[in-house]
Amino acid sequence: MPEITTAPGLLALVALAAYLLGAVPFGMVIAKLMGLGNLREIGSGNIGATNVLRTGSKPAAAATLILDAGKGAVAVLIARAAFGEDAAQLAGAAAFFGHCFPVYLKFKGGKGVATFLGTLLALAWPLGVAACVIWLLCAAAFRFSSLSALIAALMTPVFAWGFGRPDAVAFCTFLGVLIWIRHRENIIRLLSGSEPKIGAKKKG
């Protein structure tokens, strides 16, 4: 963990603001604006880019990916500029938590993959790039978004240590554990052979 240099009260405000930003369900907003229907009734029912892609709209999926990643990155960058590294890591964790458990959707949110990657890119770009590369390589090899995310999340704390960022190991571990928890149903489907591949349409 980084050295705590920001006042507790300010850190609490940073966490709250980052959580509320991370909780914005961009996938649902975009799907509604583009007339794609209710994501809760499409595919896996998830609010992320992978499920938006199942509507058949690549532009909508791309926009969701960018915005979900962007909200994590923005939270980190603003907190770092305003207060420092301790606030940046807290903001990233809070934004990620907000995406997974958004107050606007009764705490039933997404899997957090895009926000995870965006947060890492803003926190330490070599670490973020490494996670993205692992995701892309696994996605190309296996065609499972969930498996790609699980492997990237598992490797990220190792990368943090290897890249000389021991202060970010706890942060990466926290995000990684939440990624695995949010993908528990995907893990079951992967083991049973029923997990849909990237781009496959799945009945709700």
N, C-alpha and C positions, 0 to 999 in steps of 0.2 A: 504494500500500500504506500501511496505517496505521503510525504510529511504533511500533517494538517496545519495549515497556516491561515485558514479562513475562519472567521467567527462562527460558532455553532448556529446562531440565529440566521446568518446569511446562508449557510449551507442548507438549512431547513427550507428557506425560500427558494434556493436553487433547485433542490430536490422536488419541491411542489410544482414549480414552473415547468421543469423538464418532464415530470410525470404527465402533466396536463397536455403538453405538446406531444409527447409520445403516444398518448391515449387517443389522439385524433385518428379515426378509422378511414384513412384515405381510400382504401380499396372500395369500401361501401359507398363513399361519397362519389367517387369516379364512376362506379357501376350505375349509380342512380342517375347521375348527370348525363351519362351516355346511353341511358335507356336499356341497360343490360340485365336488369332485374335485380332481385334481392340475393346477394351472395350467400345468405344463410340457407337459401333454397337451391343452391347450385353446387354441384360437385361435392367437395368435402364440407362445405358450409363455412370454410375458413375465410378470413377477410384479407388475406395476403395476395401477392402478385401471382403465385402459382395457381390459386383458385380462380383469380380474375382471368387468367389465360384460358381456363376451361370454358369461358363464355364465348370463346372464339375471337376475341378482340385483342390482338397483339399490342396496339397502341395503348389500350386501357391497362393492360398488364405492365407495359413499360413505364407508364406514368405512375402506377401504384408502386412499382419497384423503386423508382427514383424518389418519390415523395416519402415512402416509408424509410428508405435509407437516409434521405435528407434530414428528416426530423431528428434522428439520432445524431447525425453529424452537426447539425445546427446547435443542438443542445450542448454538445461538447465544446464547440468552438466559441460560443458566446460565453459560457461559464469560464473557460480558460482565459479569454481576453479580459473578463471582468474581475476575476478573483485568483485563478491559478490552477495548478494541476490537480489539487485535491477536489476542487469544485468541478473540474472537467470530468473526472472519473465518476464522481457522484451523479452528475447530470446525465452522463451516458447510461449509467446503470438505471437511473430513474426513468429516463425516456424509454429504455428497453422494457422495463417493468410495466410502464404505462401501455405500451403496445400489446403486451401479453395479457394485461389485466386492466382494460380501459374502463374508467368510471362511466363513460358515455354509453357503454354497451353492457352495463351490469356486470362488469369485470370478466366478460367472455370475449377475449380478443384473439389475436393471431399467434402464429408460431414464432415470430420475431426474427426471422432469418435476415431480411433486408435491413431492418433496423440494427441488428447485430453487426452486419458488415459495414454499414454506414458509420456506426459509432466507432468501430475499430479503425476505419480509414481516417477519421478525424483525430482520434486519440494518438495514433502512431501509424503513419501511412505504410511503412514497410510491413507491419503486422497485419494491417487491413488487406494489403495486396496479397500477402501470403495466404490469408484465409480465403480471399476471392479465387485465387489460383487453385487451391485445393478443391473448392466447391466446383469450379468449372471443369477441372480434370475428372472428378468423380461423376459429375453430371454427364459429361461426354462419354465416359466409360460405362456407366450403369443406367443412366437415364432416370434416376430417381432423385427428385429434389430433396426429399427428406433424408435419404442416406448421405447425400452430399453435405447437407447441413450438419448432420450428426458427426461426420468425420472431421469437418472443418472446426466444429466446436470443440471436439476432443483434442485436436492438435494445437489450438490457439494458445493455451497456457504454455505449452512447450516452446512455441515460437516466441512468445513474450520473453521467456527466460533466455532463449538462444540469441535473440536480437538485443540483449542487454537492457531489457526493461523489466527487471524483477519486481519493480513497483506496480506493474500492471498484471502480474500473475493472478493475484486474488480477484481483480476485476474480471479478467478473462475466464477464470474458473466460475465465478458467479454467473456470468452470461452463459457459459457452456452448460452448467447444470440446469439452468432454466430452459435452454434449448432442448436438452434431453427430456426434461419433464413435459414440455409442451408437445413433444413428438412421441409420447408414450403410445398413442394409438397407431401412429405410423410404424413404430417399431414392431408392434404386434402384427400389422399387415405385412411388413417386410418379411417377418419370420414365417408367415403363413402363405406368402406368395401372392397376396391379393392387393398389394400397394400399386396404385396407378402410376404410370410413367409420365414424365414431363410432356405436356401438351395433349395428354389423353383426356377425352371428355368422360366424365363419370356421372352417372345418374345420382340425383339427390335422394 
